[in-house]
Amino acid sequence: MGGYRILVTNDDGIYSPGLRLLYEALRGLGVVRVLAPETPKSSSGLGITLHKPLRIEKYKLWGDVEVYATNGTPSDTVYMAVNLLEESFDLVASGVNIGDNTSIQVILSSGTVGAAAQAALLGIKAVAFSAAVDEPEQLSGDYASRVREASRVIAEWVLENGLPEEVDVLNVNYPPPSKWSGLVEVAPPARLRYLQKVTENVDPRGKRYYWLYGEPLEPEKDTDVYAVYVKGAVTLTPLSLNLTLLNGAYGRILSDLEGLRKELVRVLG
Amino acid sequence: MGGYRILVTNDDGIYSPGLRLLYEALRGLGVVRVLAPETPKSSSGLGITLHKPLRIEKYKLWGDVEVYATNGTPSDTVYMAVNLLEESFDLVASGVNIGDNTSIQVILSSGTVGAAAQAALLGIKAVAFSAAVDEPEQLSGDYASRVREASRVIAEWVLENGLPEEVDVLNVNYPPPSKWSGLVEVAPPARLRYLQKVTENVDPRGKRYYWLYGEPLEPEKDTDVYAVYVKGAVTLTPLSLNLTLLNGAYGRILSDLEGLRKELVRVLG
């Protein structure tokens, strides 16, 4: 305890109560730097900014805490932090996001998990924290205390024990306040959480516009969505960024693709 | 042949020669719809747009082809296409991207692969195509012919044979024109492709700004980066979006995390 270097970031921006909560949860564990987007960047995924300049502003928030804000994405914050704030970090903690990050569909689009994933690619232990609430105001009172305490315990455990081998990111989701059961579950992600739809409308000038929205699907058993929303469990989901199924299926996949490979060689030869 | 419904999209925008090339490669295979971002959205990952309205404009390009342009991301195009253009698609083909999409680091930030991944989550066969060129102008002449021919063969093969079980996206990278060897390889992604750095500079008003850039790392053997840049191979990388290592390592990971789970139950109980 005490000597760890921790980066706290998020995708909801520096004024989110989730960022402050996470800072307060972790500040006793060492040197905690805070660098986050200045405005919300939800659903930015692992996007990074290569085509325009990035700014950093230093603020004093939450009493007297140095908070750095950037116009970049959550992923950018990780690269900026390791280049500009500290040489490296023992932990990148991202969140606490307002809204859950459950299911592969949501996880892969999530800026909160995206920042953690970028950290993992740099070899830094990474935990993403999200709370299944609709509004920032719900992250308060008793609920906030429990989320704060759990986040501290999780971060400290990961700092001391590391993540299991082959795990890149620990994705933590807190259940809705009304459903909190006290259970803690390790659960894999569901594949889909929403049926994505598009509404069509007409603006005041008579021009058509569209808006994407998701209709929640019935949660499948033994998934993160089920654990969070049906069981009311604090849910730990170990994520691997290995995209190749190298352990097991890869041999079969290679032989499945051999026909295509040969066909291409023939056509291009 | 002939009856397939295909969506062609990209992340470089509707004026990229890679989009036109892909359309021309696939138009013989069935009904090919084109819906893509109106401006380049590189490094947008799987980001989707939930917080603002989306527009669609219809253009006639490339002679007399209907091309739909949106202010949304590559991922948005998939959701818009299945809601507004066709009920579903037999194939989503994304690209041809100007620049390679090799390594997990790049793949996870890639809008080209992101659009394909969103399609895969909807159960649609998905192929991402990228060419290791620096400038759009390089996608011309002999090189463009070979890329066009190979893309058609790949799409047709996937339409007829499907992707191997557990594979969500086939990620295709074409080698640089100067290195094209005629080899075709199936290769897993490298983990990292770049060492990300930040330069610091001062704008005309005296304010500091930063710019992210990547220094290419030495390519590791038996990876997509090596196959594309060292061997000059057309490289096929099967990607799975299963983030959980369910086949094999998950049991161990569960038991590794049991200590943390118990600790949390104790603290929260």
Contacts between the chains, C-beta under 8 A, distances in Angstrom:
chain1	res1	chain2	res2	distance
A	40	B	51	7.7
A	42	B	50	7.0
A	42	B	51	6.9
A	43	B	47	5.3
A	43	B	48	5.0
A	43	B	49	7.1
A	43	B	50	5.7
A	43	B	51	7.9
A	44	B	44	7.9
A	44	B	45	7.2
A	44	B	47	4.8
A	45	B	44	7.2
A	45	B	45	3.2
A	45	B	46	4.4
A	45	B	47	4.4
A	45	B	108	7.8
A	45	B	109	7.6
A	45	B	114	6.8
A	46	B	45	4.4
A	46	B	46	7.6
A	46	B	108	4.5
A	46	B	109	4.7
A	47	B	43	5.3
A	47	B	44	4.9
A	47	B	45	4.4
A	47	B	47	5.4
A	47	B	109	6.0
A	47	B	111	7.9
A	48	B	43	5.0
A	48	B	109	5.4
A	48	B	196	7.8
A	48	B	212	6.3
A	49	B	43	7.1
A	49	B	212	6.1
A	50	B	42	7.1
A	50	B	43	5.8
A	50	B	212	5.7
A	50	B	213	6.9
A	50	B	214	7.8
A	51	B	40	7.8
A	51	B	42	6.9
A	51	B	43	7.9
A	53	B	201	7.7
A	53	B	203	7.6
A	53	B	209	4.0
A	53	B	210	6.5
A	53	B	211	5.5
A	54	B	198	7.9
A	54	B	209	6.7
A	54	B	210	4.5
A	54	B	211	6.9
A	54	B	212	6.8
A	55	B	207	7.6
A	55	B	208	7.8
A	55	B	209	5.8
A	55	B	210	7.3
A	56	B	208	7.6
A	56	B	210	6.7
A	72	B	212	7.8
A	75	B	109	7.0
A	76	B	212	6.4
A	79	B	196	4.5
A	79	B	198	6.4
A	79	B	212	5.8
A	80	B	198	5.9
A	80	B	210	6.6
A	80	B	212	7.7
A	83	B	196	7.6
A	83	B	197	6.2
A	83	B	198	3.9
A	84	B	198	6.2
A	84	B	200	7.8
A	84	B	210	7.4
A	104	B	121	6.9
A	104	B	241	5.5
A	104	B	242	7.5
A	104	B	243	6.0
A	105	B	121	5.2
A	107	B	243	6.8
A	108	B	45	7.8
A	108	B	46	4.5
A	108	B	108	7.9
A	108	B	114	7.9
A	108	B	117	6.4
A	108	B	241	6.9
A	109	B	45	7.6
A	109	B	46	4.6
A	109	B	47	6.0
A	109	B	48	5.4
A	109	B	75	7.0
A	111	B	47	7.9
A	114	B	45	6.8
A	114	B	108	8.0
A	117	B	108	6.5
A	121	B	104	6.9
A	121	B	105	5.2
A	121	B	191	6.7
A	121	B	192	6.2
A	146	B	268	6.2
A	149	B	267	6.0
A	149	B	268	7.2
A	150	B	264	5.9
A	150	B	267	6.9
A	150	B	268	6.1
A	153	B	260	7.8
A	153	B	263	5.9
A	153	B	264	5.8
A	153	B	267	5.2
A	154	B	260	6.7
A	154	B	264	7.0
A	157	B	259	7.3
A	157	B	260	4.6
A	157	B	263	6.2
A	158	B	260	7.8
A	161	B	259	7.1
A	161	B	260	7.4
A	164	B	252	6.9
A	164	B	253	4.5
A	164	B	256	3.6
A	164	B	257	6.4
A	165	B	249	7.6
A	165	B	252	7.6
A	165	B	256	7.7
A	166	B	245	5.8
A	166	B	249	5.2
A	166	B	253	7.3
A	167	B	245	8.0
A	167	B	253	6.0
A	167	B	256	8.0
A	182	B	265	7.4
A	182	B	268	5.7
A	182	B	269	5.9
A	183	B	265	7.7
A	184	B	261	5.0
A	184	B	264	4.4
A	184	B	265	5.0
A	184	B	268	7.0
A	185	B	261	7.5
A	186	B	253	7.9
A	186	B	254	5.6
A	186	B	257	5.1
A	186	B	258	7.9
A	186	B	261	6.1
A	188	B	244	4.2
A	188	B	246	6.2
A	188	B	250	7.1
A	189	B	243	6.2
A	189	B	244	6.5
A	191	B	121	6.7
A	191	B	241	8.0
A	192	B	121	6.2
A	196	B	48	7.8
A	196	B	79	4.5
A	196	B	83	7.6
A	197	B	83	6.2
A	198	B	54	7.9
A	198	B	79	6.4
A	198	B	80	5.9
A	198	B	83	4.0
A	198	B	84	6.2
A	200	B	84	7.8
A	201	B	53	7.7
A	203	B	53	7.6
A	207	B	55	7.6
A	208	B	55	7.7
A	208	B	56	7.6
A	209	B	53	4.0
A	209	B	54	6.7
A	209	B	55	5.8
A	210	B	53	6.5
A	210	B	54	4.5
A	210	B	55	7.3
A	210	B	56	6.7
A	210	B	80	6.6
A	210	B	84	7.4
A	211	B	53	5.5
A	211	B	54	6.9
A	212	B	48	6.3
A	212	B	49	6.2
A	212	B	50	5.7
A	212	B	54	6.8
A	212	B	72	7.8
A	212	B	76	6.4
A	212	B	79	5.8
A	212	B	80	7.7
A	213	B	50	7.0
A	214	B	50	7.9
A	234	B	264	6.1
A	234	B	268	6.9
A	236	B	257	6.0
A	236	B	260	6.9
A	236	B	261	6.7
A	237	B	244	7.7
A	238	B	244	7.0
A	238	B	245	7.9
A	238	B	253	5.1
A	238	B	257	6.6
A	239	B	243	4.6
A	239	B	244	7.1
A	240	B	243	5.9
A	240	B	244	6.7
A	240	B	245	4.8
A	240	B	249	7.8
A	241	B	104	5.5
A	241	B	108	6.9
A	241	B	191	8.0
A	241	B	243	7.3
A	242	B	104	7.6
A	242	B	245	7.1
A	243	B	104	6.0
A	243	B	107	6.8
A	243	B	189	6.2
A	243	B	239	4.6
A	243	B	240	5.9
A	243	B	241	7.3
A	244	B	188	4.2
A	244	B	189	6.5
A	244	B	237	7.7
A	244	B	238	7.0
A	244	B	239	7.1
A	244	B	240	6.7
A	245	B	166	5.8
A	245	B	167	7.9
A	245	B	238	7.8
A	245	B	240	4.8
A	245	B	242	7.1
A	245	B	247	6.8
A	246	B	188	6.1
A	247	B	245	6.8
A	247	B	247	6.5
A	247	B	248	4.4
A	247	B	249	6.4
A	248	B	247	4.4
A	248	B	248	5.3
A	249	B	165	7.6
A	249	B	166	5.2
A	249	B	240	7.8
A	249	B	247	6.4
A	250	B	188	7.1
A	252	B	164	6.9
A	252	B	165	7.7
A	253	B	164	4.5
A	253	B	166	7.3
A	253	B	167	6.0
A	253	B	186	7.9
A	253	B	238	5.0
A	254	B	186	5.6
A	256	B	164	3.6
A	256	B	165	7.7
A	256	B	167	8.0
A	257	B	164	6.4
A	257	B	186	5.1
A	257	B	236	6.0
A	257	B	238	6.6
A	258	B	186	7.9
A	259	B	157	7.3
A	259	B	161	7.0
A	260	B	153	7.8
A	260	B	154	6.7
A	260	B	157	4.6
A	260	B	158	7.8
A	260	B	161	7.5
A	260	B	236	6.9
A	261	B	184	5.0
A	261	B	185	7.5
A	261	B	186	6.0
A	261	B	236	6.7
A	263	B	153	5.9
A	263	B	157	6.2
A	264	B	150	5.9
A	264	B	153	5.8
A	264	B	154	7.0
A	264	B	184	4.4
A	264	B	234	6.1
A	265	B	182	7.4
A	265	B	183	7.7
A	265	B	184	5.0
A	267	B	149	6.0
A	267	B	150	6.9
A	267	B	153	5.2
A	268	B	146	6.2
A	268	B	149	7.2
A	268	B	150	6.1
A	268	B	182	5.7
A	268	B	184	7.0
A	268	B	234	6.8
A	269	B	182	5.8
